[in-house]
Amino acid sequence: MSGDWLDALGNLRRRGEAAVLVTVLATRGSTPREAGCKMVVSASATYGTIGGGNLEFQSIARARAAMAGAGPVVVEFPLGPALGQCCGGHASVLFEPVRPPGWHIALYGAGHVGRALAAVLGTLDCRVSWVDARAGEFPPVLPGNVTAFAGLPPASLPDGSYVLILTHDHALDFDLAAQALPQFRLPFVGVIGSETKRARFVSRLARAGLAPDAIKRLVCPIGLPGTGGKPPAEIAVSVAAQLLQQRNCVSIPAPVPMAASCAGCAAGCAAEGMAQ
């Protein structure tokens, strides 16, 4: 039972759900639980316990009220006079809002470059939805901020998501790009490949009826130019650097080409880079 709250924080973080960590800091007299016990409260559930009864009931209500608060707060609970609990002691309870990273990245493809990218993104303050129908391609252990999906269409992604498309199939790459590009709420849509692949995709997207403004958002190749070669690890670092650069100088959402929207960035954000 003691690990429930810690597991819950990790799971809520991966799902992008806010929560409050509730900790009994100190006690005097008779109380339901000892100092140091914890529970996690989300908008719809609780994990762990600080002893039940009215103390826990009131703490859950306070936690949900504190979920949008600016920072931690300590509340003193005299259990007898304030809560009507017969134990009659006193508990000091800490409420700490825990918010998931606001930056969400959808990574399509679990091949060599996808695995290298997932490892790099796993070290950043972001949430990653890693998508591949081939379940056996995912490594047995994922970084704590990465969740694997067999399928997750771009239409289901949260607003502001960055989209990286690097599957094993060019036809699938095209289909995903065609779904993501018209959704201007997704500020970055990148596809691994070469300038030749980009030209082919642009032509096919136009024939498919996509608007020019949507097509111009296509970032292909992906990665910062001049930052590495073709080994998966080098491509992964290059692409992650490009995402950080875009995140830091592009407003969300940005219904304009990535390179144009970053024209003022001192680093010179680029909309093309590493070949597949």
Secondary structure as GFF3:
##gff-version 3
##sequence-region A 1 276
A	DSSP	alpha_helix	4	15	.	.	.	ID=ss1
A	DSSP	beta_strand	19	28	.	.	.	ID=ss2
A	DSSP	beta_strand	38	42	.	.	.	ID=ss3
A	DSSP	beta_strand	46	48	.	.	.	ID=ss4
A	DSSP	alpha_helix	53	66	.	.	.	ID=ss5
A	DSSP	beta_strand	73	78	.	.	.	ID=ss6
A	DSSP	beta_strand	90	98	.	.	.	ID=ss7
A	DSSP	beta_strand	104	108	.	.	.	ID=ss8
A	DSSP	alpha_helix	112	121	.	.	.	ID=ss9
A	DSSP	beta_strand	127	131	.	.	.	ID=ss10
A	DSSP	three_ten_helix	135	137	.	.	.	ID=ss11
A	DSSP	beta_strand	146	149	.	.	.	ID=ss12
A	DSSP	three_ten_helix	154	156	.	.	.	ID=ss13
A	DSSP	beta_strand	162	165	.	.	.	ID=ss14
A	DSSP	alpha_helix	170	180	.	.	.	ID=ss15
A	DSSP	beta_strand	188	191	.	.	.	ID=ss16
A	DSSP	alpha_helix	195	207	.	.	.	ID=ss17
A	DSSP	alpha_helix	212	215	.	.	.	ID=ss18
A	DSSP	beta_strand	218	219	.	.	.	ID=ss19
A	DSSP	alpha_helix	232	249	.	.	.	ID=ss20
A	DSSP	alpha_helix	258	261	.	.	.	ID=ss21
###
